[in-house]
Amino acid sequence: MNDRYDAGDAAYGAGPYELVGYDEYGRPMYRQIPAQQAPQAAYDPYAQQQGYGHDPYTTGRQPQAPAHDAGHQPSAYEQPYGSQAPYTPHDPYAPYAPGLQAAPGHDPYGQAANGGQQPRAAEQTAYIPQQAGPAEDTRSPREEEPASGERDHQGDPFAFAEDPDGDPEDVIDWLKFTENRTERREEARRRARGRIITLLVVLALVLTGGAGYLWYAGDLPGLSSSGGRTGSATPVAAQKRDVIVVHLHNTGKGGTSTALLVDNTTTKQGTTVLLPNALALSGDDGSTTTLAKSVDGDGASGTRDQLDTVLGTSIQGSWRLDTPYLQNLVELVGNIEVDTDTDVPDPDAGKKGTAPLVHRGHGQTLSGKAAVAYATYRAAGESQNAQLQRFGQVMQGVLRKMPSDPSAATTTVQTLAQILDPPLTDKDLGAFLARLADLAKNGAYSTTLLPVRTDGTLSARTSDSVVKGILGGTAKSPASGSAVRVSVQNATGVKDDTDKARVVLLNGGFTFLEGGSASGTQATSKVVYADAAHKADATEVAKTLGLPAGSVTRGTVSSGADVSVILGGDYRPSAS
């Protein structure tokens, strides 16, 4: 047994004991009291109310000793233990230890009988019999010293004992982990929302850009006109157009090529309309001629008026472009790129077998000389429309390289040093070409061929697709069947015979077509028809001109004519 619990065992019972306090483990401590100074047990009205182990008058939180019966005697385990400071003379726990008395000559408040200050004496304490001995102290030094602010709620019924929360560092780590997870989730949500918003914005921009392009190109459903790629709700007839006719004259081999340059300022579309030389035109006197003959005979002014009549449009000016000027223009703009459809030989090559001047292929770069050779090239057996298409390619290539600034384009036109046909001026032509150049660079430019019948007239389908849709006019070709169209070529060697034959035919009710002069003379005249339905007409033409019936034959007629006449040496104007 531990000596601490056996201390004072021999003297136990020699005198009463009084409770002097509790040790740091909450065990009661007693001391022996001399018999002559044993205090009387006093009644404590709060003892029974407060319950076991509570001293409401003490300043510390000390549990109280349990109450015993009156006849209870302390055992050997209730010997004095340790020493404590003097205790108060008023002992509210006297009913629980009636056998304990204060020691002789001891003042519980630490004062002597005469009121003087006495030194504190060493005291012994003891434990109650029911209390177990002190347990082995296994606490660490850190646990022995409670932290500041911690309270011992043992023995204080009015204090709220709280369960320990665990290690604060673990709690902080858990809070940080939870907070980090929440932040990561919120960040993931924000990124997802950002991606969705970005996707919606990009989709909206794509849709808007696509709709804008379709509107600009005239392909937006519900806004395009049935008469052509107008791209505007404005009626076709009400749209504003600027039109200039350009005549390419081949000064080397002869022949002309004609095209209309159209700037639709309402729909912001540009178009090159290629006009075949076989297009039938009506003169002021009612006579019918072809476009090629009109350009050679009537000049730019007369041809412009005839085109206005046939196509129902309004042409603002005529631009005569000879091949040397076309070559200079291509060189001024810095060469052009064209998708060529055939190899073109060098016209200046002295012998065959030399390398072609223009190679067939995509995106071929053409110099001024090559551009002229390609624009005027017509292979053997090809129609005039094939050559006309190449001319249209060259013109569009030139427009793509022309300056979009009106002043710069005007300077380019003035550099050509051309003499333009009135009322077209350098400034007007430069501004017009600058607008077309801007459309060509932005992809709002196209080239189309005006289809004509074998007789040079326009069909109803042609009127709807090109004449009405692009030019905004109404086709007025010479009425087929209203009068027999007669083409006259002079092979007599006398220039006046053509005019005399023209007067005779017009007086006879025929439509006169200028066939030009033959390269040589012929002794006999010929009246040729191609369709058997025109045989009678050919016979009537021969009779009107005073030619013998044997001159009528079937063969090939000139384009746009029903009957072709070749005046020979046997033609006598006075006989007709």
VEXDOTI-725107 format. One record per residue (C-alpha): x, y, z. Coordinates in steps of 0.5 Angstrom, whole numbers, padded with zeros to 4 digits, always signed. Each point is the difference from the previous one (the first is absolute). Example, Ala and Ser with C-alpha at 12.3 -4.5 7.8 and 13.67 -1.06 7.14 Angstrom:
2
+0025-0009+0016/+0002+0007-0002/
This chain:
576
+0000+0000+0000/+0002+0007-0001/+0003+0004+0006/-0004+0006-0002/-0007-0004+0001/+0003-0003+0007/+0002+0007+0003/-0002+0001+0007/-0004-0007+0000/+0003-0001+0007/-0003+0007+0003/-0006-0001-0004/-0006+0000+0005/+0004+0004+0005/-0004+0007-0002/-0005+0002-0004/+0002+0002-0008/-0002+0006-0004/-0001+0001-0007/+0005+0005-0002/+0000+0000-0008/+0001-0005-0006/+0006-0001-0004/+0001+0001-0007/-0003-0007-0002/-0006+0002+0004/+0001-0004+0006/-0002+0002+0007/+0005+0002+0005/-0001+0000+0008/+0004+0002+0006/+0000-0002+0007/-0003+0005+0005/+0001+0000+0007/-0006-0002+0004/+0000+0007+0004/+0000+0004-0006/-0005-0004-0004/-0005+0005-0004/-0008-0002+0001/-0003-0002-0006/-0004+0005-0003/-0006+0000-0004/+0001+0001-0007/-0007+0002-0004/+0003-0001-0007/+0004-0006+0001/-0006-0005-0001/-0002+0005-0006/+0006+0000-0004/+0001-0008+0001/+0007-0004+0000/+0006+0003-0001/-0001+0007-0001/+0002+0006+0005/-0004+0006-0002/+0005+0005+0004/+0006-0003-0002/+0004+0004-0006/+0003-0007-0003/-0004-0005-0003/+0001-0005+0005/-0004-0006+0001/-0003-0002+0007/+0001-0006+0004/-0006-0005+0000/-0004+0000+0007/+0000-0006+0005/-0004-0003+0005/+0000+0003+0007/+0004-0006+0002/+0005-0001-0005/+0007-0001+0002/+0005+0002-0005/+0005-0005-0003/+0007-0001-0001/-0001+0003-0007/-0002+0007+0003/+0006+0002+0003/+0003+0007-0001/+0003+0001-0006/+0005+0006-0002/-0001+0007+0003/-0005+0006-0003/-0001+0007+0002/-0005+0002+0006/-0007-0001-0001/-0006+0004+0002/-0003-0001+0007/-0007-0001-0003/+0000-0007-0003/-0006-0001-0004/+0002-0007-0001/+0000-0002+0008/-0007-0004-0001/+0004-0004-0004/+0006-0001+0004/-0002+0001+0008/+0006-0004+0002/+0005+0005-0002/+0002+0006+0004/+0005+0006-0001/+0007-0001+0003/+0001+0003+0007/+0002+0008+0000/-0001+0000-0008/-0004+0006-0003/-0003-0003-0007/+0001+0007-0003/+0007+0000+0002/+0000+0005+0006/+0002-0001+0007/-0005+0001+0006/+0002+0006+0002/-0001+0003-0008/+0008-0001-0002/+0002-0003-0006/+0003-0007+0001/+0004-0004-0005/-0003-0005-0004/+0001-0007+0003/+0001-0006-0003/-0006-0004-0001/-0002-0007-0002/-0005-0003-0004/-0004-0006-0001/-0005-0003-0005/-0006-0003+0002/-0001-0008+0000/-0004+0000-0006/+0005+0003-0004/+0005-0004-0004/+0007+0002+0000/+0004+0005-0004/+0000-0003-0007/+0007+0000-0004/+0001+0006-0003/+0001-0001-0008/-0001+0007-0002/+0005+0003-0004/+0003+0007+0002/-0005+0004-0005/-0006-0004+0003/+0002+0002+0007/-0001+0007-0001/-0007+0002-0003/+0001+0005-0005/-0002+0007+0002/-0008+0001-0001/-0001-0007+0001/-0005-0001+0006/-0001-0006+0005/-0007-0001+0000/+0000-0006+0005/-0004+0001+0006/-0003+0007-0003/-0008-0002-0002/-0001+0007-0003/+0006-0001-0005/-0002-0003-0007/+0005-0005-0001/+0002-0001-0008/+0003-0005-0003/+0007+0001-0003/+0000+0001-0007/+0006-0003-0002/+0006+0002-0003/-0001+0007-0002/+0005-0001-0006/-0004-0006-0003/-0006+0004+0000/+0004+0006-0003/+0002-0005-0005/-0007-0003-0001/-0003+0007-0001/+0006+0002-0005/-0001-0007-0004/-0008+0001+0000/+0001+0008-0002/+0005-0002-0006/-0005-0006-0003/-0005+0006+0000/+0004+0005-0003/+0002-0006-0005/-0007-0001-0002/-0002+0007+0000/+0006+0001-0005/-0002-0006-0004/-0007+0003-0001/+0003+0007-0002/+0004-0003-0005/-0006-0004-0003/-0004+0006+0000/+0005+0004-0003/+0001-0005-0006/-0007-0001-0001/-0001+0008+0000/+0006+0000-0005/-0003-0005-0005/-0006+0003+0000/+0003+0007-0002/+0004-0004-0005/-0006-0003-0003/-0004+0007+0000/+0006+0003-0004/+0000-0006-0005/-0007+0001-0001/+0000+0007-0001/+0006+0000-0004/-0003-0005-0005/-0007+0003+0000/+0004+0007-0002/+0004-0004-0005/-0006-0003-0003/-0004+0007+0000/+0006+0003-0003/+0001-0005-0006/-0008+0000-0001/-0001-0007+0002/-0004+0001+0007/-0007-0004-0001/-0006+0005+0000/+0004+0006-0003/+0003-0002-0006/-0004+0002-0007/-0002-0005-0005/+0003+0003-0005/+0007+0000+0002/+0005+0000+0006/-0003+0007+0002/+0001-0001+0007/-0005+0005+0002/-0007+0001+0001/+0000+0006-0005/-0004-0002-0006/+0005-0001-0006/-0003+0005-0005/+0001+0005+0006/+0007-0002+0001/+0006+0005-0002/+0005-0002-0005/+0006+0003-0003/+0001-0003-0007/+0006+0001-0005/+0001-0004-0006/+0008-0001-0002/+0002-0002-0007/+0006-0004-0001/+0003+0001-0007/+0005-0005-0002/+0005+0005-0004/+0004-0006-0002/-0005-0005-0003/-0006+0004+0000/-0007-0001+0003/-0003+0002+0006/-0002-0002+0007/-0006+0003+0004/-0002+0000+0007/-0004+0004+0005/+0003+0002+0007/-0006+0000+0005/+0001+0003+0007/-0007-0001+0004/+0001+0005+0005/-0006-0002+0004/+0002-0007+0001/+0007+0001+0000/+0002-0005-0006/+0004+0001-0006/-0001-0004-0006/+0003-0001-0007/-0005-0002-0005/+0003-0002-0007/-0003+0001-0006/+0000-0004-0006/+0002+0003-0007/-0006-0004-0003/-0005+0004+0005/-0005+0003-0005/-0001+0008+0001/-0005+0005-0003/+0002+0006-0004/-0004+0007+0000/-0003-0002-0007/-0002-0006+0003/+0005-0004-0004/+0003-0006+0004/+0008-0001+0001/+0004-0004+0005/+0004+0003+0005/+0007-0002-0003/-0002+0004-0007/-0003+0006+0005/+0006+0001+0003/+0004+0000-0006/-0005+0004-0004/-0004+0005+0005/+0006+0001+0005/-0001+0000+0007/-0005+0005+0001/-0005-0003-0005/+0001-0007+0003/-0001+0002+0007/-0007+0003-0002/-0002-0007-0004/+0002-0004+0007/-0004+0005+0004/-0006-0002-0005/+0001-0007+0000/+0002-0001+0007/-0005+0005+0003/+0006+0003+0005/+0003+0006+0000/+0008+0001-0002/+0004+0006+0003/+0006-0001-0004/+0004-0004-0005/+0007-0002+0001/+0004-0002-0006/+0006-0004+0002/+0005-0002-0006/+0005-0005+0002/+0006+0004+0001/-0004+0004+0005/-0002-0007+0003/+0007-0002+0000/+0002+0006+0004/-0005+0000+0005/+0002-0007+0002/+0007+0002+0001/-0002+0007+0004/-0004-0005+0005/+0006-0004+0001/-0002-0007-0004/-0007-0004+0001/-0001-0007+0002/-0005-0004-0004/-0002-0007+0000/+0001-0002-0007/-0004-0005-0004/+0005-0001-0006/+0007+0001-0002/+0001+0006-0005/+0006+0000-0005/+0004+0007+0000/-0002+0004-0006/+0007+0002-0001/+0003-0007-0001/+0003-0001-0006/-0001-0007-0001/-0004-0005+0003/+0002-0005+0006/+0002+0006+0004/-0002+0000+0008/-0007+0003+0000/-0001+0007+0003/-0005-0002+0005/-0001-0006+0003/-0006-0004+0002/-0001+0000+0008/-0003+0003+0006/+0003+0007+0002/+0004+0001-0006/+0004+0007+0001/-0001+0004-0007/+0004+0006-0002/-0003+0005-0004/+0002-0004-0007/-0002-0006+0003/-0007+0003+0002/-0001+0003-0007/+0001-0007-0003/-0004-0004+0005/-0006+0005-0001/+0000+0000-0008/+0002-0007-0001/-0005-0005-0004/+0002-0007-0001/-0002-0003-0007/-0007-0002+0000/-0002+0004+0007/-0006+0004+0000/+0001+0007+0001/-0003-0001+0007/+0006-0003+0003/+0004+0005-0002/-0005+0005+0003/+0001-0004+0007/+0007+0001+0000/+0000+0008-0001/-0005+0000+0006/+0005-0004+0004/+0005+0005-0002/-0004+0006+0002/-0002-0003+0007/+0007-0001+0001/+0002+0007-0002/-0006+0003+0005/+0003-0005+0006/+0007+0004-0001/-0003+0007-0001/+0001+0005+0006/-0007+0001+0004/+0002+0007+0001/-0004+0004-0005/+0006+0005-0001/+0005-0005-0001/-0004-0004-0005/-0001+0007-0004/+0007+0001+0000/+0001-0007-0003/-0005+0001-0005/+0003+0007-0002/+0007-0004+0000/-0003-0004-0006/+0000+0007-0004/-0007-0002-0004/-0005+0004-0003/-0006-0002+0003/-0007+0001-0004/-0004+0005+0003/-0004+0001+0005/+0005-0005+0003/+0006+0004+0004/+0006-0003+0003/-0003+0002+0007/-0006-0004-0001/+0003-0006-0003/+0005+0000+0006/-0005+0001+0005/-0004-0006-0003/+0005-0005-0001/+0002+0002+0008/-0007-0002+0002/+0001-0007-0004/+0007-0001+0002/-0003+0000+0008/-0006-0005-0002/+0005-0004-0004/+0005-0001+0006/-0005-0001+0005/-0003-0006-0004/-0007+0004-0002/+0002+0000-0008/-0002-0006-0005/+0000+0000-0008/-0005-0003-0004/-0002-0001-0007/-0006+0002-0003/-0003-0006-0004/-0003+0002-0007/-0004-0004-0005/+0003-0002-0007/-0003+0006-0003/+0003+0004+0005/-0007+0002+0004/-0001-0001+0008/-0004-0006+0003/-0005+0001+0005/+0004-0004+0005/+0006+0005-0002/-0004+0006+0002/-0002-0002+0007/+0007-0003+0002/+0005+0006-0003/-0004+0005-0003/-0005+0001+0005/+0004-0002+0006/+0007+0003-0001/-0002+0006-0005/-0007+0001+0003/-0002+0001-0007/-0005-0004-0005/+0002-0003-0006/-0002+0003-0007/+0003-0004-0005/-0002+0001-0007/-0007-0004-0001/+0002-0007-0003/-0005-0001-0007/-0002+0008+0000/+0005+0000-0006/+0005-0004-0003/+0007+0002+0002/+0005+0000-0006/+0007+0001+0001/+0004+0003-0006/+0007-0001-0002/+0003+0005-0006/+0005-0004-0004/-0001+0004-0006/+0006+0005+0001/-0005+0006+0000/-0001+0003+0007/-0007+0003-0002/-0003-0006-0002/-0001-0002+0007/-0004+0006+0002/-0004-0001-0006/-0002-0007+0001/-0002+0003+0007/-0005+0005-0002/-0003-0006-0005/-0001-0005+0006/-0003+0005+0005/-0005+0002-0005/-0001-0007-0002/-0002-0001+0008/+0006-0004+0002/+0005+0002+0006/+0007+0001-0003/+0006-0002+0004/+0007+0003-0002/+0004-0006-0002/+0006+0004-0002/+0005+0000-0006/+0003-0007-0003/+0007+0000+0000/+0000-0001-0007/-0005+0000-0006/-0005-0005-0003/-0003-0001-0007/-0006-0002+0002/-0005+0001+0006/-0003-0005+0005/-0006+0000+0004/+0001-0005+0006/-0005-0003+0005/+0001-0005+0005/-0007-0002+0002/-0005-0003-0005/-0005+0005+0003/+0004+0006-0003/+0000-0003-0007/-0006+0004-0002/+0003+0006+0003/+0007-0001-0003/-0004+0000-0007/-0003+0006+0002/+0006+0004+0002/+0004-0002-0007/-0006+0002-0004/+0000+0007+0004/+0007+0001-0001/-0001-0002-0008/+0005-0006+0001/-0002-0007-0004/-0004-0005+0003/+0006-0005-0001/+0004+0004+0005/-0004-0002+0006/+0003-0006+0004/+0000-0003+0007/+0006+0000+0004/+0003+0004+0006/-0003+0007+0002/+0003+0006+0004/-0001+0000+0007/-0007+0003+0002/-0002+0000-0007/-0006-0004-0004/+0003+0001-0007/+0007+0002-0002/+0002+0003-0006/+0007+0001-0004/-0001+0005-0005/+0005-0002-0006/+0002+0003-0007/-0007-0002-0003/-0004+0005+0005/-0003+0006-0003/-0003+0005+0004/-0004+0004-0005/-0003-0007-0001/-0003-0001+0007/
